[in-house]
Amino acid sequence: MTLAVALVCLAAAPARAQGTPAERYTAALNVGYAAKARGDTAAARLSFEQAIAADTSQALPRIELGYLALAGGDRPRAADYLRQGVDRDASRPEVHRQLGYVLISLKRTREAITAFEGIAKTTSGLTPVDHLALGYLYDDVGREKSALAAFKAASLAEDTVVSMPAQRALRVKQGPGTSYFSEGYIAPFYQTRFKNTIATGFTRLGIESGSSWGQALYTSLRVTRDSKSSGGLQSRVLSDNAAILAGGVRVRPARGPIWFYAEAGGARSLLSGAENSWTRDIRAGAYVILAHELQLGDGANVRLLTDLSGDVSWYERFDKNVIGYMQLREGFRVGSLATKAVDFFARGWVGYDSRADFFNRAAEIGGGVALRPGHGFVFLAEGIAGRYIMEPPAATNRRYQDWRFTAVYGWRKLKPLHDPTMGDRK
């Protein structure tokens, strides 16, 4: 009997030595801290892993493993451990902050935003430095209103190391103020359907307000000339072969994607045999330009692309006709506009007018590729299938196909009346 009791006691001794899960967790954590203090990283890592095994709900050993991984240069693993830590204990602002900076270094911008936003939910809240970091992150992903709010909060910091870059960012985000501007594009293209080359372009020079409506006053020059049109008694006109010099005004509500404009000037025909006199040209309308990119994952070199453009305008010179069009391109972009990129896209286009000219009323579908080597240049090749909305003259097919090859150079330059980076004038 005595021997049996002794055997039972011996069997139970190891179990008592292991202790409860809480005791094992505390013991492993303390051993880990001791190993970390003496610089034994491997032993510290093993002990913190044992602490996690003893109690999987605890944040602290995961946070310590995150710092060890970061010290060892393993940023992806550090991010994983720190994220696990804040998932289990969201009350530590310093861990959210460290996680945010690690994710920034990994170019995982949206995850970094989430990490910094987590600081706002802690008792200490966001610091001015946190607001500044969030401002740059929001700006990277196109969250304009959030970026402005974050930069504004950071600009109130007493520390000028934080407030000055925030104030500069605010001035840049809010625009350069009233500025002189130069803008325009040149876009010659070739149509296989007519075997015709059309050179078109415009330039505007003027002054633009820095207000939310972006009011502008400008002079403009538009030029269009094609290789097939001719004047004289047996004229053949495929496009508006003219030079148009005008003055204009425009506004851009809330600096959004829509502009309203009005222009008045004169047009002079570029066709041989045509009258050389100037003809009054008055036009007014609105146009929209909207481009959006969606990155396929942080750090990815491919982006989904949406490009919407359109124009509806009244033209006195074209028998007071209202002519409008809308074009949508959907595709993806490989590369970056900051360097070089290639776009692959499908396109849809529709045009309409108020005077029922058949050539203004058509719908097209197709696709193409655009090469963007940078510096404002774009080269496009497009295949198109189209159909006139109304019945054309008997000699013209209602359905048509076309290949178009276009070279574009565009620019926009501003010269502020006052340098926005220099603060307010006294």
C-alpha positions in Angstrom: 0.0 0.0 0.0 2.8 2.4 0.9 4.6 1.6 -2.3 1.5 2.3 -4.4 1.0 5.7 -2.8 4.7 6.6 -3.4 4.3 5.7 -7.1 1.2 7.9 -7.5 3.0 10.8 -5.9 6.0 10.4 -8.2 3.8 10.3 -11.2 2.0 13.5 -10.2 5.2 15.4 -9.5 6.0 16.3 -13.1 2.5 17.6 -13.7 2.8 19.9 -10.6 6.2 21.1 -11.8 4.6 22.2 -15.2 2.0 24.2 -13.3 -1.1 25.8 -14.7 -1.3 27.5 -18.2 -1.0 30.9 -16.5 2.0 29.9 -14.6 3.7 28.4 -17.7 2.9 31.6 -19.6 4.4 33.8 -17.0 7.5 31.6 -16.6 8.1 31.5 -20.3 7.6 35.3 -20.7 10.1 36.0 -17.9 12.7 33.7 -19.3 12.2 35.4 -22.7 12.8 38.8 -21.2 15.9 37.6 -19.4 17.3 36.1 -22.6 16.5 39.3 -24.5 18.2 41.4 -21.8 21.5 39.4 -22.2 21.3 39.5 -26.0 20.4 35.9 -26.6 17.9 36.4 -29.4 17.4 32.8 -30.2 16.6 31.8 -26.6 14.3 34.9 -26.3 12.4 33.9 -29.4 12.0 30.3 -28.3 10.7 31.4 -24.9 8.2 33.9 -26.3 6.9 31.2 -28.7 6.5 28.9 -25.6 4.5 31.7 -23.9 2.2 31.8 -26.9 1.7 28.1 -26.8 0.8 28.3 -23.1 -1.8 31.1 -23.7 -2.8 31.9 -27.3 -4.9 34.9 -26.2 -2.0 37.0 -25.1 -0.7 39.9 -27.1 2.6 40.6 -25.3 4.8 37.7 -26.6 3.6 38.3 -30.1 4.6 42.0 -29.8 8.0 41.0 -28.5 8.5 38.6 -31.3 7.5 41.4 -33.7 10.2 43.6 -32.3 12.8 40.8 -32.4 11.9 40.2 -36.1 12.2 43.9 -36.8 15.6 44.0 -35.1 16.7 41.1 -37.3 15.6 42.8 -40.5 12.6 40.6 -41.2 10.0 43.2 -41.7 7.2 41.0 -43.2 7.4 38.7 -40.1 7.6 41.7 -37.8 4.4 43.1 -39.4 2.6 39.8 -39.0 3.5 39.5 -35.3 2.7 43.2 -34.5 -0.6 42.8 -36.3 -1.4 39.8 -34.2 -0.5 41.8 -31.1 -2.8 44.7 -31.8 -5.6 42.3 -32.8 -5.4 40.9 -29.2 -4.7 44.2 -27.4 -5.7 47.4 -29.3 -4.9 49.7 -26.3 -1.2 50.1 -27.1 -0.7 53.2 -29.4 3.1 52.6 -29.7 2.4 49.1 -31.2 -0.1 50.5 -33.7 2.5 53.2 -34.6 5.4 50.8 -35.0 3.2 48.5 -37.2 2.2 51.5 -39.3 5.8 52.4 -40.0 6.8 48.8 -40.8 3.9 48.6 -43.3 4.9 51.9 -44.9 8.4 50.5 -45.4 6.7 47.4 -47.1 4.6 49.8 -49.3 1.4 48.3 -47.9 -0.2 51.7 -47.7 -3.8 50.8 -47.0 -2.8 48.4 -44.2 -0.6 51.2 -42.8 -3.6 53.6 -42.8 -5.6 51.0 -40.7 -2.7 50.7 -38.3 -2.4 54.5 -37.7 -6.2 54.9 -37.5 -6.1 52.4 -34.7 -4.2 54.9 -32.6 -7.2 57.2 -32.6 -9.1 54.5 -30.7 -6.6 54.3 -27.8 -6.8 56.6 -24.8 -3.8 58.7 -25.9 -5.2 59.4 -29.4 -3.3 60.6 -32.4 -0.3 62.8 -32.0 0.6 65.5 -34.5 3.3 63.2 -36.0 0.6 60.6 -36.5 -1.6 63.1 -38.3 1.2 64.0 -40.6 1.9 60.4 -41.4 -1.8 59.8 -42.1 -1.9 62.9 -44.3 0.8 61.5 -46.6 -0.8 58.0 -46.6 -4.3 59.4 -47.4 -2.7 61.4 -50.2 -1.1 58.3 -51.7 -4.4 56.5 -52.1 -6.3 59.6 -53.3 -8.4 60.3 -50.2 -8.2 64.0 -50.7 -10.6 65.2 -47.9 -9.0 62.9 -45.3 -5.5 64.1 -46.4 -6.5 67.7 -46.0 -8.0 67.1 -42.5 -4.9 65.2 -41.4 -2.5 67.9 -42.6 -4.6 70.6 -41.0 -4.4 68.8 -37.6 -0.6 68.3 -38.0 -0.2 72.0 -38.9 -1.3 73.0 -35.5 1.6 71.3 -33.8 3.9 73.4 -31.6 6.9 71.5 -33.0 7.8 73.2 -36.2 9.5 70.0 -37.5 5.9 68.7 -37.8 3.9 71.8 -38.4 6.0 73.3 -41.2 5.9 70.3 -43.6 2.1 69.9 -42.8 1.6 73.6 -43.7 3.5 73.2 -46.9 1.5 70.1 -47.8 -1.7 72.0 -47.1 -0.7 74.8 -49.4 0.2 72.3 -52.2 -3.0 70.3 -51.7 -5.2 73.4 -51.7 -3.6 74.6 -54.9 -1.0 77.2 -55.8 -3.5 80.1 -55.6 -4.1 82.5 -58.5 -1.8 81.5 -61.3 -0.9 82.1 -64.9 -1.4 78.9 -66.9 -0.5 77.4 -70.2 -2.1 74.2 -71.4 -3.0 72.3 -74.5 -2.4 69.3 -76.7 -1.4 68.3 -80.2 -3.0 65.1 -81.5 -2.5 64.1 -85.1 -4.2 60.8 -86.0 -4.7 58.6 -89.0 -8.0 56.9 -90.0 -7.8 53.8 -92.3 -11.5 54.2 -93.1 -10.9 57.4 -95.1 -7.1 57.0 -95.5 -7.0 60.4 -93.9 -4.6 62.1 -91.6 -6.1 64.8 -89.3 -3.9 67.1 -87.3 -5.7 68.8 -84.5 -4.7 70.7 -81.4 -5.2 73.7 -79.2 -3.5 75.9 -76.7 -4.7 78.2 -73.9 -2.9 81.0 -72.1 -4.6 82.8 -69.2 -5.0 83.4 -65.5 -6.8 81.0 -63.1 -8.1 81.6 -59.6 -7.1 79.4 -56.8 -10.6 79.3 -55.4 -12.8 76.2 -55.2 -14.4 77.1 -58.6 -11.1 77.7 -60.4 -12.4 80.6 -62.4 -10.2 81.3 -65.5 -9.9 83.9 -68.1 -7.8 83.0 -71.2 -7.1 83.3 -74.9 -7.1 80.2 -77.0 -6.0 79.0 -80.4 -7.5 75.9 -82.0 -6.2 74.4 -85.3 -7.6 71.5 -87.4 -6.4 70.4 -90.8 -6.7 67.1 -92.6 -5.0 65.6 -95.7 -8.2 64.8 -97.8 -10.4 67.9 -97.6 -10.2 70.5 -100.3 -11.9 73.9 -101.0 -13.0 75.6 -104.2 -16.0 74.9 -106.4 -15.8 71.1 -105.9 -15.0 71.2 -102.3 -14.7 68.1 -100.1 -14.7 68.7 -96.4 -14.2 65.9 -93.9 -13.4 68.0 -90.9 -13.4 71.6 -89.7 -10.2 72.8 -91.4 -9.8 76.0 -89.6 -7.7 78.1 -87.2 -9.8 79.6 -84.4 -8.5 82.5 -82.3 -10.7 83.3 -79.3 -11.0 84.6 -75.8 -12.8 82.6 -73.1 -13.9 82.1 -69.6 -14.5 78.9 -67.6 -15.3 77.6 -64.2 -14.7 74.2 -62.5 -17.2 73.7 -59.6 -15.5 72.4 -56.4 -12.5 71.6 -58.6 -14.3 68.5 -59.7 -14.2 66.7 -63.1 -16.6 69.0 -64.9 -15.8 72.4 -66.5 -18.2 75.0 -68.0 -16.8 77.4 -70.6 -17.7 80.1 -73.1 -15.6 81.4 -75.9 -15.9 84.1 -78.6 -13.5 84.8 -81.5 -13.0 84.3 -85.1 -12.3 81.3 -87.4 -10.3 81.3 -90.6 -10.5 78.5 -93.2 -7.3 76.6 -93.9 -8.6 75.1 -97.2 -7.1 76.3 -100.5 -9.7 78.2 -102.6 -11.8 79.1 -99.6 -12.6 82.6 -98.6 -9.8 84.1 -96.6 -12.0 86.3 -94.4 -12.6 85.6 -90.7 -15.9 84.2 -89.5 -17.3 84.8 -86.1 -17.1 81.8 -83.8 -19.0 81.6 -80.6 -19.3 78.5 -78.6 -20.3 77.5 -75.0 -20.8 74.3 -73.2 -19.4 71.8 -70.6 -16.9 69.0 -70.7 -15.9 66.2 -68.3 -12.6 64.5 -67.7 -12.5 61.7 -65.1 -9.7 59.2 -64.7 -9.5 56.6 -62.0 -6.9 53.9 -61.2 -7.3 51.1 -58.7 -4.1 49.3 -57.7 -4.3 45.5 -57.6 -2.8 45.1 -54.2 -0.1 47.1 -52.4 3.1 47.2 -54.4 1.5 45.7 -57.6 2.6 47.1 -60.9 -0.8 46.6 -62.5 -3.8 48.9 -62.0 -7.4 48.8 -63.2 -8.2 51.8 -65.3 -11.4 53.8 -65.9 -11.3 56.8 -68.2 -14.4 58.9 -68.9 -14.5 62.0 -71.1 -17.3 63.9 -72.8 -18.3 67.3 -74.2 -21.6 69.0 -74.9 -21.3 72.4 -76.6 -23.4 74.9 -78.7 -21.7 76.2 -81.8 -23.0 79.3 -83.5 -20.8 78.7 -86.6 -22.2 75.2 -87.2 -25.8 76.5 -87.7 -26.2 76.9 -84.0 -25.9 73.2 -83.5 -25.5 71.5 -80.1 -23.1 68.6 -80.5 -22.2 66.2 -77.7 -20.2 63.0 -77.2 -19.2 60.7 -74.4 -16.4 58.2 -74.3 -15.7 55.4 -71.7 -12.5 53.4 -71.6 -12.1 50.4 -69.2 -8.9 48.4 -69.0 -5.7 48.0 -67.1 -2.4 49.8 -66.9 1.0 48.2 -66.5 3.6 50.6 -65.1 3.2 54.1 -63.7 2.4 57.5 -65.3 5.3 58.8 -63.2 7.7 56.8 -65.4 6.4 54.6 -68.3 3.2 52.7 -68.7 1.2 50.6 -71.2 -2.7 50.7 -71.2 -4.9 47.9 -72.6 -8.5 49.0 -72.9 -12.0 48.5 -74.3 -13.8 51.6 -75.4 -17.3 52.8 -76.1 -18.2 56.1 -77.7 -21.5 57.8 -78.6 -22.1 61.1 -80.3 -25.3 63.1 -80.9 -26.4 66.6 -82.1 -29.5 68.8 -82.2 -29.7 69.3 -86.0 -29.8 65.6 -87.0 -26.6 65.6 -89.0 -26.0 61.9 -89.5 -22.2 62.1 -89.1 -22.6 63.6 -85.6 -25.0 60.8 -84.5 -23.1 57.5 -84.2 -22.1 54.9 -81.7 -18.8 53.0 -81.6 -17.2 50.1 -79.7 -13.7 48.8 -79.8 -10.5 48.4 -78.0 -6.8 49.4 -78.2 -3.5 49.9 -76.6 -1.8 53.1 -75.4 1.9 53.5 -74.9 2.9 56.2 -72.4 6.6 56.8 -72.5 6.3 59.9 -70.2 6.9 63.6 -70.6 3.3 64.1 -71.8 3.4 61.8 -74.8 0.9 59.0 -75.6 0.8 56.8 -78.7 -2.5 54.9 -79.3 -3.7 52.2 -81.7 -7.4 51.5 -81.7 -9.7 49.1 -83.6 -13.3 50.4 -83.9 -16.7 49.1 -85.1 -19.3 51.9 -85.5 -22.9 52.5 -86.6 -24.7 55.7 -87.5 -27.7 56.2 -85.3 -29.8 57.6 -88.1 -30.0 56.4 -91.7 -27.1 58.1 -93.7 -27.3 59.1 -97.4 -27.5 56.2 -99.9 -23.8 56.3 -100.8 -22.7 55.8 -97.2 -22.8 52.5 -95.3 -24.6 52.7 -92.0 -22.0 50.4 -90.3 -18.3 51.0 -90.5 -15.0 49.8 -89.2 -11.9 51.7 -88.6 -8.3 51.6 -87.4 -7.0 54.7 -85.8 -3.4 55.6 -84.9 -2.9 58.7 -82.8 0.1 60.5 -81.3 -0.7 62.9 -78.5 1.4 65.4 -76.7 -0.3 67.3 -73.8 0.9 69.8 -71.2 -0.3 72.0 -68.4 1.9 74.5 -66.6 1.2 76.9 -63.8 3.1 79.9 -62.6 1.7 81.1 -59.3 1.4 84.8 -58.7 2.8 83.9 -55.3 4.9 80.9 -54.4 2.7 78.6 -52.3 5.6 77.2 -50.4 6.7 80.6 -49.0 3.8 81.3 -46.7 1.7 84.4 -46.7 3.1 87.7 -47.8 3.3 90.4 -45.1 
